[in-house]
Amino acid sequence: MKNKKQIIVINGKFLSQNVTGVQRYAREILLELDKLSGDLPKIVLLTDKNARDVAQYRHIRVEKHGALCGNLWEQITLPFYAIRHRALCVSLCNMAPILTPHIVVIHDVSYKVNKQFFSKKFSLWYNFVFSLIIKHIKAIVTVSEFSKSEILRCYKVDPKKISITYNGWQHYERIIEDKTALEKYGLVPNKYYFSMSSMAPNKNFKWIAKAAKANPDVVFAVSGAINNKVFGNIFDFDIPENLKFLGYVSDEEAKTLTHHCKAFLLPSYYEGFGIPSLEAISMGTKAVVSDRSCMREIFGDCAYYISPDDPDVDLEKLLSAPHADYKDLLQKYSWKKSAEALHKILKNAIDGR
């Protein structure tokens, strides 16, 4: 019997958010999916009124719809649009509408396994929504074998429903370095360590603070926005003078800071993938990552590993060891490959397989 769904509607809530890992995934996957969508039904990227920096697509139609925004838009406007148009609803950034949780990309389940890292309100909301939608999701996409195993550990889900589409790094090739960034932030090339991500507690900036205190002769620069509504107050530790908080930096600034640092640091307790470290490696920058969650799966012998519980490490000695050739690692991950995998998932869903 012919499937009644006539269009695919993409949850565009991410277009009104700052670009971190999950938003990067959504933006880059759609750019590549647009090139492959000729044999798919019409795709509508539905957004709320606050959408910004929307890409130009050849085949995907962008439509701003409704007066609501944020969570209300996602839970009311989006699903009723999908129902009215008999659409397959695709959500790329962890959260999905309760009424139409058709295909959902779950990057990680940190909200489930690391409740201490999140505000009570945020945890309650995520757990409430997923308790309602998890049994009704038609297909789950995630970004690593680790995240797949965590989803299966936390929820009763048919493993056959879960597919993996890794993140990529090719977007970095489009970004032009901002040569003024070093002067702006008072940094000297190859005289600082750099870390970039949101200020989520699972990112473990306490490790960086303690490492900076133990290494007063070198600067540790950290960029990222602070969202106390989601994560609460994270600054329950001393900030040494050689630790610089840069705030939210542009992509152009971030690329410059990554390119010229001694090494990129990602001492996270929990990650689904870790795009910033892959971005760093794509530029030839050494990456120091925690020996937790997905890290060895993703980076293999191309990264340097530390314990996220032990900041007492000689980084100079650690980084003096050789690493594997980056070439094979970079060939493994691409937005094109991941978009091809998502295209197949959409095709199967539309065809009823």
BELTA-V737132 format. One record per backbone hydrogen bond with DSSP energy under -1.0 kcal/mol. CO is the residue of the C=O (numbers start at 1). NH is the residue of the N-H. E is the energy in kcal/mol with one decimal. If there is no record, write none. Layout:
co:CO nh:NH e:E
co:CO nh:NH e:E
//
This chain:
co:7 nh:88 e:-2.4
co:8 nh:44 e:-3.1
co:9 nh:90 e:-2.6
co:10 nh:46 e:-1.8
co:12 nh:15 e:-1.7
co:13 nh:16 e:-2.0
co:14 nh:17 e:-1.6
co:15 nh:52 e:-2.3
co:20 nh:24 e:-2.4
co:21 nh:25 e:-2.2
co:22 nh:26 e:-2.0
co:23 nh:27 e:-2.5
co:24 nh:28 e:-2.6
co:25 nh:29 e:-2.7
co:26 nh:30 e:-1.9
co:27 nh:31 e:-1.5
co:28 nh:32 e:-1.7
co:29 nh:33 e:-2.9
co:30 nh:34 e:-2.2
co:33 nh:36 e:-1.4
co:37 nh:40 e:-1.6
co:42 nh:8 e:-2.8
co:43 nh:61 e:-2.7
co:44 nh:10 e:-3.1
co:45 nh:63 e:-2.3
co:46 nh:12 e:-2.1
co:47 nh:65 e:-2.5
co:48 nh:51 e:-1.5
co:61 nh:45 e:-3.3
co:63 nh:47 e:-2.3
co:70 nh:74 e:-2.1
co:71 nh:75 e:-2.2
co:72 nh:76 e:-1.7
co:73 nh:78 e:-2.7
co:76 nh:80 e:-1.7
co:77 nh:81 e:-1.9
co:78 nh:82 e:-2.4
co:79 nh:83 e:-2.7
co:80 nh:84 e:-2.4
co:81 nh:85 e:-1.9
co:82 nh:87 e:-2.9
co:83 nh:86 e:-1.1
co:88 nh:9 e:-2.7
co:89 nh:103 e:-2.1
co:90 nh:11 e:-3.2
co:91 nh:105 e:-2.6
co:93 nh:95 e:-2.1
co:100 nh:102 e:-1.6
co:102 nh:138 e:-2.1
co:102 nh:139 e:-1.7
co:103 nh:91 e:-2.8
co:104 nh:141 e:-2.5
co:105 nh:94 e:-2.5
co:109 nh:112 e:-1.5
co:109 nh:113 e:-1.9
co:110 nh:114 e:-3.0
co:114 nh:117 e:-2.1
co:115 nh:118 e:-1.5
co:119 nh:123 e:-2.4
co:120 nh:124 e:-2.5
co:121 nh:125 e:-2.0
co:122 nh:126 e:-2.4
co:123 nh:127 e:-2.5
co:124 nh:128 e:-2.1
co:125 nh:129 e:-2.6
co:126 nh:130 e:-2.5
co:127 nh:131 e:-1.7
co:129 nh:133 e:-1.9
co:130 nh:134 e:-2.0
co:133 nh:136 e:-1.7
co:139 nh:104 e:-1.9
co:140 nh:163 e:-2.5
co:141 nh:106 e:-2.5
co:142 nh:165 e:-2.8
co:144 nh:148 e:-1.9
co:145 nh:149 e:-2.5
co:146 nh:150 e:-2.1
co:147 nh:151 e:-2.4
co:148 nh:152 e:-2.2
co:149 nh:153 e:-1.7
co:150 nh:154 e:-2.0
co:151 nh:155 e:-2.4
co:155 nh:157 e:-1.4
co:158 nh:161 e:-2.5
co:159 nh:162 e:-1.5
co:161 nh:140 e:-2.5
co:163 nh:142 e:-2.6
co:169 nh:172 e:-2.2
co:170 nh:173 e:-1.5
co:171 nh:174 e:-1.2
co:178 nh:181 e:-2.0
co:180 nh:184 e:-2.5
co:181 nh:185 e:-2.2
co:182 nh:187 e:-2.8
co:188 nh:191 e:-2.0
co:191 nh:219 e:-1.4
co:192 nh:262 e:-3.3
co:193 nh:221 e:-3.3
co:194 nh:265 e:-2.9
co:195 nh:223 e:-2.6
co:200 nh:203 e:-2.2
co:201 nh:204 e:-1.9
co:202 nh:269 e:-3.3
co:205 nh:209 e:-2.4
co:206 nh:210 e:-2.4
co:207 nh:211 e:-2.6
co:208 nh:212 e:-2.7
co:209 nh:213 e:-2.0
co:210 nh:214 e:-1.8
co:215 nh:218 e:-1.5
co:219 nh:193 e:-2.6
co:220 nh:244 e:-2.7
co:221 nh:195 e:-2.1
co:222 nh:246 e:-3.2
co:223 nh:197 e:-1.6
co:225 nh:199 e:-1.9
co:227 nh:231 e:-2.6
co:228 nh:232 e:-1.6
co:230 nh:119 e:-4.0
co:234 nh:236 e:-1.9
co:240 nh:243 e:-1.6
co:242 nh:220 e:-2.8
co:244 nh:222 e:-3.1
co:247 nh:224 e:-2.1
co:250 nh:254 e:-2.8
co:251 nh:255 e:-2.3
co:252 nh:178 e:-1.7
co:252 nh:256 e:-1.6
co:253 nh:257 e:-2.7
co:254 nh:258 e:-2.4
co:255 nh:259 e:-2.3
co:256 nh:260 e:-1.8
co:260 nh:190 e:-3.9
co:263 nh:194 e:-2.1
co:264 nh:288 e:-3.5
co:266 nh:290 e:-1.7
co:274 nh:278 e:-1.2
co:275 nh:279 e:-2.6
co:276 nh:280 e:-2.2
co:277 nh:281 e:-2.3
co:278 nh:282 e:-2.1
co:280 nh:283 e:-1.4
co:280 nh:285 e:-2.2
co:281 nh:284 e:-1.7
co:286 nh:264 e:-3.1
co:287 nh:304 e:-2.8
co:288 nh:266 e:-2.9
co:289 nh:306 e:-2.1
co:290 nh:292 e:-1.5
co:292 nh:295 e:-2.0
co:294 nh:298 e:-2.4
co:295 nh:299 e:-3.0
co:296 nh:300 e:-1.5
co:299 nh:302 e:-2.6
co:301 nh:324 e:-2.5
co:304 nh:289 e:-3.0
co:306 nh:291 e:-2.2
co:307 nh:310 e:-1.4
co:311 nh:313 e:-2.1
co:313 nh:315 e:-1.2
co:314 nh:318 e:-2.6
co:315 nh:319 e:-2.7
co:318 nh:321 e:-1.2
co:326 nh:330 e:-2.5
co:327 nh:331 e:-1.8
co:328 nh:332 e:-1.2
co:334 nh:338 e:-1.9
co:335 nh:339 e:-2.5
co:336 nh:340 e:-2.2
co:337 nh:341 e:-1.8
co:338 nh:342 e:-2.3
co:339 nh:343 e:-2.8
co:340 nh:344 e:-1.8
co:341 nh:345 e:-1.8
co:342 nh:346 e:-2.6
co:343 nh:347 e:-2.5
co:344 nh:348 e:-2.4
co:345 nh:349 e:-2.1
co:346 nh:350 e:-2.7
co:347 nh:351 e:-2.2
co:348 nh:353 e:-2.9
//
